[in-house]
Amino acid sequence: MKKMSEYKKRPDYLKVFSNRASGGLPEMESSKAVAKIIKNLFRKNKINNLLDIGCGCGHYLRSIKKEIKYKFSYTGLDSQKDFINEAKNIWKKNLNAKFYAGSIYNLSKFKKMKYDLVMCNNVILHLDDAKKAINQLCKLKKKYLVIRTLLGPDTMIIKKVYNKSNWAYSNIPVHRQLGKNNVPIEYMNSNIFQSEYIKKIILSAKKPKKIEFLRDNQFKASNITKSQRKEGLRDATYILDGKQVFSNIILDYYFIIVEY
């Protein structure tokens, strides 16, 4: 069994994320939503620094800078080196933005710093070990932690199985996509978690002052449809009856806002 990185093996994804960060494509609806949340959290006191885990090419930074007009320090971490190299090039004139390649499972390089905000958007659902990742996020020194991920009434471990018929970069024949006991050869997670499960992980890692679960329903459906058509990604999110959908999964995203 081998987990695939949809970004690492697809140059078209790198191009889309790069254009989202540089302004060549419209902002993601989720980027705009998290930027507004950050603005509200720091309405009374200025945000001095933030750490973005799963930063891509810096598309969240683009949206945050539109909402927050004053200077602040931004640090981005992503597991894909190509994304980080692209981010460094896009944001090279911004001396307050730094980018690093690394894993969410090892955040030791950031443990000495104290951040106003640590955020992790659209990452947890794709991981094999969500608990370990959330523990790492909780142990960092910060005022706020913001996580965007899929939540539902039940925890569901969902794997999209890759093969030659649905993934141009896969070498797996269709008839060999599953191994013994239906274990996929190549896959990507799109896991859904019970909110109570996530809450227990956060509470056991480091007790916060407050945990809030906020459904992300601020998206504009027409913008998602336009992006789907313009970007041309096979696996793009689309709209069905007013809901965000991936393949045949309804995407019920929440922001988990934790105050320490």
MOGI-V597547 format. One record per residue. N is the residue number from 1. SS is DSSP state (H for helix, E for strand, - for the rest). OMEGA is omega in whole degrees, -180 to 180 (NA if undefined). Layout:
# MOGI-V597547
n-><N	N>
ss-><SS	SS>
omega-><OMEGA	OMEGA>
This chain:
# MOGI-V597547
n-><1	2	3	4	5	6	7	8	9	10	11	12	13	14	15	16	17	18	19	20	21	22	23	24	25	26	27	28	29	30	31	32	33	34	35	36	37	38	39	40	41	42	43	44	45	46	47	48	49	50	51	52	53	54	55	56	57	58	59	60	61	62	63	64	65	66	67	68	69	70	71	72	73	74	75	76	77	78	79	80	81	82	83	84	85	86	87	88	89	90	91	92	93	94	95	96	97	98	99	100	101	102	103	104	105	106	107	108	109	110	111	112	113	114	115	116	117	118	119	120	121	122	123	124	125	126	127	128	129	130	131	132	133	134	135	136	137	138	139	140	141	142	143	144	145	146	147	148	149	150	151	152	153	154	155	156	157	158	159	160	161	162	163	164	165	166	167	168	169	170	171	172	173	174	175	176	177	178	179	180	181	182	183	184	185	186	187	188	189	190	191	192	193	194	195	196	197	198	199	200	201	202	203	204	205	206	207	208	209	210	211	212	213	214	215	216	217	218	219	220	221	222	223	224	225	226	227	228	229	230	231	232	233	234	235	236	237	238	239	240	241	242	243	244	245	246	247	248	249	250	251	252	253	254	255	256	257	258	259	260>
ss-><-	E	E	-	-	-	-	-	-	-	H	H	H	H	H	H	H	H	H	H	H	H	-	-	-	-	-	-	H	H	H	H	H	H	H	H	H	H	H	H	H	-	-	-	-	-	-	-	E	E	E	E	E	-	-	-	-	-	H	H	H	H	H	H	H	H	H	-	-	-	-	-	E	E	E	E	E	E	-	-	H	H	H	H	H	H	H	H	H	H	-	-	-	-	-	-	E	E	E	E	E	-	-	-	-	-	-	H	H	H	-	-	-	E	E	E	E	E	E	E	E	-	-	H	H	H	-	-	-	H	H	H	H	H	H	H	H	H	H	-	E	E	E	E	E	E	E	E	E	E	E	E	-	-	-	E	-	-	E	E	E	-	-	-	-	-	-	-	-	-	-	-	-	H	H	H	-	E	-	H	H	H	-	E	-	E	E	E	E	-	-	E	E	E	H	H	H	H	H	H	H	H	H	H	H	-	-	-	-	E	E	E	E	E	E	-	-	-	-	-	H	H	H	H	H	H	H	H	H	H	H	-	-	-	-	-	-	E	E	E	-	-	E	E	E	E	-	-	E	E	-	-	E	E	E	E	E	E	E	->
omega-><-177	177	-180	169	-179	-177	-176	-174	-179	178	178	176	179	-180	-180	-179	177	180	176	-179	-175	-178	178	175	179	177	171	178	179	177	179	-179	-179	178	178	177	179	179	180	180	-175	179	-178	-179	-179	173	-179	-178	177	179	-177	-180	-173	-169	-175	178	179	-178	175	179	179	-179	-179	-179	177	-179	-178	-171	-179	-177	175	180	-178	175	-180	177	176	-178	-177	-177	179	178	-179	177	178	180	180	179	-179	-173	-175	180	178	-176	-180	-180	178	-177	-179	172	-180	-175	175	-180	179	-178	-175	-178	-178	-172	180	-180	172	-175	171	-178	168	179	-179	-173	174	-180	-172	-178	-176	-172	174	-178	-179	-178	179	-179	-180	176	178	180	-177	-176	177	179	-178	174	-178	170	178	179	173	180	-180	176	179	180	179	172	-180	178	-173	179	171	-176	-178	172	-176	-175	-176	-177	-174	-175	178	176	-176	176	-178	-175	179	-176	178	177	-179	-180	178	176	-178	178	176	-174	170	179	166	-170	176	-177	169	179	-179	178	179	-180	-180	178	-179	-179	-179	-179	-180	-173	180	174	-172	173	180	176	-175	180	179	178	-177	-176	175	-173	-178	178	177	178	178	180	179	-178	-176	-175	174	179	-177	-175	-177	172	176	-177	176	-178	176	-179	175	-176	173	-174	175	-180	173	-176	179	-175	174	166	175	-175	-175	178	-179	NA>
